[in-house]
Amino acid sequence: EPKARATQSPGGLLLLTLSVGGAEIKLTSNDGYLRICREPCIRLEADDLTPGSYQTRVIPKGGGQTLFLSVMVKSGQTCRYNLKGQGEDMKWEA
């Protein structure tokens, strides 16, 4: 008989890119979650997410280097991240 897994309440994400003028964002997880916000996206919100690590692919407005950055979803909270910096120094700040 399979063991029952402890369930955590879902969390949410709020990803903001206004400080860099917008970007295309692709949000994925290892369990198959996929959400894409096309340029010029300055805000991406996602609810009812399984807590854990999510990967983002960020393409800055007007092109530039594609960035692959991780964000965390915490149980019972909406985690907010702002995209800061320029070029390859861009990163999500909580």
C-alpha positions in Angstrom: 0.0 0.0 0.0 1.5 3.4 -1.0 2.5 5.8 1.8 0.3 8.8 2.1 2.2 12.0 1.4 1.9 15.0 3.6 0.0 17.6 1.7 1.1 21.2 1.8 -1.2 24.0 1.0 -0.5 25.6 -2.4 1.3 28.9 -2.9 1.5 31.6 -5.5 3.9 33.6 -7.5 4.0 37.3 -8.6 6.8 38.0 -11.0 7.4 41.7 -11.9 9.6 42.9 -14.8 8.6 46.6 -14.9 12.1 47.7 -13.7 13.7 46.3 -16.8 10.9 47.4 -19.2 9.1 44.1 -19.5 10.2 40.6 -20.8 8.8 37.4 -22.1 8.6 34.9 -19.2 8.2 31.1 -19.4 7.5 29.5 -16.0 7.9 25.7 -15.6 8.3 23.1 -12.9 9.6 19.6 -12.8 6.0 18.2 -12.4 4.9 19.6 -15.7 3.5 23.1 -14.9 3.8 25.5 -17.8 2.8 29.2 -18.1 4.0 31.7 -20.7 3.6 35.4 -20.6 4.6 37.0 -23.9 6.4 40.3 -24.4 5.8 43.0 -23.2 4.9 41.2 -20.0 5.5 43.3 -16.9 3.5 41.1 -14.5 2.9 37.3 -14.3 0.7 35.9 -11.5 0.2 32.3 -10.8 -1.9 30.7 -8.0 -2.5 27.2 -6.7 1.1 26.1 -7.3 2.7 23.1 -5.6 5.4 24.5 -3.2 9.0 24.0 -4.5 11.4 25.3 -7.1 10.2 26.7 -10.4 12.3 27.6 -13.4 11.9 30.8 -15.5 13.2 31.5 -18.9 13.4 35.3 -19.3 13.9 37.1 -22.7 14.3 40.8 -22.0 12.3 43.3 -24.0 14.0 44.1 -27.3 16.0 40.9 -27.2 19.3 40.3 -25.4 20.6 37.3 -23.6 18.0 34.7 -22.5 18.3 34.1 -18.8 17.4 30.9 -17.0 16.6 31.7 -13.3 14.9 29.8 -10.5 12.2 31.0 -8.1 10.7 29.3 -5.0 7.0 28.8 -4.1 6.3 28.6 -0.4 3.2 26.9 1.1 0.4 29.2 1.9 2.1 32.4 0.6 2.3 34.4 -2.6 6.0 34.9 -3.2 6.9 38.1 -5.0 10.0 38.6 -7.2 11.2 41.7 -9.1 13.6 41.3 -12.0 16.5 43.6 -11.5 19.8 44.4 -13.2 20.9 44.6 -16.8 22.2 42.0 -19.3 23.5 38.8 -17.9 23.5 40.4 -14.4 19.7 40.3 -14.3 18.2 38.3 -11.4 15.0 37.8 -9.5 15.0 39.6 -6.1 12.5 38.5 -3.5 
